[in-house]
Amino acid sequence: MNRPVVIYSSHYGFTERYARWIARDLGCPIFPAKPFPAQKLAGFDTVIFGGGLYAGGVSGIRQLIANRKALSSKKVILFTCGLADPFVPDNAAHIRASLEKTLPPEMMESIHFYHLRGGIDYSRLNFVHRSMMAMLQKMLQKKDPRTLGPEDLQLLETYGKRIDFTDPDSIKPLVEDART
Ligand SMILES: Cc1cc2nc3c(=O)[nH]c(=O)nc-3n(C[C@H](O)[C@H](O)[C@H](O)COP(=O)(O)O)c2cc1C
């Protein structure tokens, strides 16, 4: 029997929203990644882990790596939630390259990856995140616009705003994968 569980790491609720949609569709438990629910994993054979993208890295991924022994006998599905459109090949390639730098090769090979689109609300960002985004915006503004990629242009267009790209339909392939 396939017993899935969803674990998520979310700063502003976008990843959490996807995690809740996935858990609802699968009718399975859901836990935040902090503290990592290591003891609770024994009863599940599919672990779905979701994390927001921050400067290319996946929030909470360190906890996933730290628990790789307990996860090695399970099917692991990892979904990212970021501002950039994952259907733009360059964006997906960036996420993949960053995952390759972070995850041990055996996890990179065995994990099933999905990239979902979140959103941002600048008025809610904490000081560190707001400063990071301000620095990035300044840096991009100084560049020749013709050299900017789609991810950069998107950031400049949405800077300072509140934007929400979350789409419940986009979880369907992941949910299907988790069921099989
Ligand atoms: C400091 C900072 C860095 C970010 N870096 C990225 C990034 O590298 N790629 C991306 O697609 N989105 C990036 N984002 C956007 C977040 O991934 C997006 O807001 C996501 O929906 C956050 O999910 P959460 O609320 O679950 O943490 C960044 C946002 C902030 C504030």
The ligand as an SDF file (V2000), in Angstrom:
LIG
                    3D

 31 33  0  0  0  0  0  0  0  0999 V2000
   15.4520   36.7820   -1.0310 C   0  0  0  0  0  0  0  0  0  0  0  0
   14.6370   36.0240   -2.0300 C   0  0  0  0  0  0  0  0  0  0  0  0
   15.2700   35.2250   -2.9760 C   0  0  0  0  0  0  0  0  0  0  0  0
   14.5030   34.5270   -3.9270 C   0  0  0  0  0  0  0  0  0  0  0  0
   15.1440   33.7720   -4.8640 N   0  0  0  0  0  0  0  0  0  0  0  0
   14.4170   33.1200   -5.8120 C   0  0  0  0  0  0  0  0  0  0  0  0
   15.0520   32.3340   -6.8060 C   0  0  0  0  0  0  0  0  0  0  0  0
   16.2600   32.1560   -6.8310 O   0  0  0  0  0  0  0  0  0  0  0  0
   14.2710   31.7530   -7.7660 N   0  0  0  0  0  0  0  0  0  0  0  0
   12.9050   31.9010   -7.7760 C   0  0  0  0  0  0  0  0  0  0  0  0
   12.2550   31.3680   -8.6760 O   0  0  0  0  0  0  0  0  0  0  0  0
   12.2640   32.6230   -6.8230 N   0  0  0  0  0  0  0  0  0  0  0  0
   13.0010   33.2270   -5.8390 C   0  0  0  0  0  0  0  0  0  0  0  0
   12.3690   33.9560   -4.8670 N   0  0  0  0  0  0  0  0  0  0  0  0
   10.9050   33.9710   -4.8220 C   0  0  0  0  0  0  0  0  0  0  0  0
   10.3580   32.9000   -3.8690 C   0  0  0  0  0  0  0  0  0  0  0  0
   10.8090   31.6190   -4.2320 O   0  0  0  0  0  0  0  0  0  0  0  0
    8.8300   32.9420   -3.9100 C   0  0  0  0  0  0  0  0  0  0  0  0
    8.4320   34.1180   -3.2620 O   0  0  0  0  0  0  0  0  0  0  0  0
    8.1790   31.7120   -3.3080 C   0  0  0  0  0  0  0  0  0  0  0  0
    6.8060   31.7400   -3.6450 O   0  0  0  0  0  0  0  0  0  0  0  0
    8.3510   31.7050   -1.7890 C   0  0  0  0  0  0  0  0  0  0  0  0
    7.7110   30.5900   -1.2520 O   0  0  0  0  0  0  0  0  0  0  0  0
    7.4110   30.5000    0.3130 P   0  0  0  0  0  0  0  0  0  0  0  0
    6.4690   31.6040    0.6530 O   0  0  0  0  0  0  0  0  0  0  0  0
    6.7680   29.1800    0.4840 O   0  0  0  0  0  0  0  0  0  0  0  0
    8.7210   30.5700    1.0450 O   0  0  0  0  0  0  0  0  0  0  0  0
   13.0920   34.6390   -3.9040 C   0  0  0  0  0  0  0  0  0  0  0  0
   12.4580   35.4360   -2.9500 C   0  0  0  0  0  0  0  0  0  0  0  0
   13.2190   36.1200   -2.0150 C   0  0  0  0  0  0  0  0  0  0  0  0
   12.5070   36.9580   -0.9900 C   0  0  0  0  0  0  0  0  0  0  0  0
  1  2  1  0
  2  3  1  0
  2 30  2  0
  3  4  2  0
  4  5  1  0
  4 28  1  0
  5  6  2  0
  6  7  1  0
  6 13  1  0
  7  8  2  0
  7  9  1  0
  9 10  1  0
 10 11  2  0
 10 12  1  0
 12 13  2  0
 13 14  1  0
 14 15  1  0
 14 28  1  0
 15 16  1  0
 16 17  1  0
 16 18  1  0
 18 19  1  0
 18 20  1  0
 20 21  1  0
 20 22  1  0
 22 23  1  0
 23 24  1  0
 24 25  2  0
 24 26  1  0
 24 27  1  0
 28 29  2  0
 29 30  1  0
 30 31  1  0
M  END
$$$$
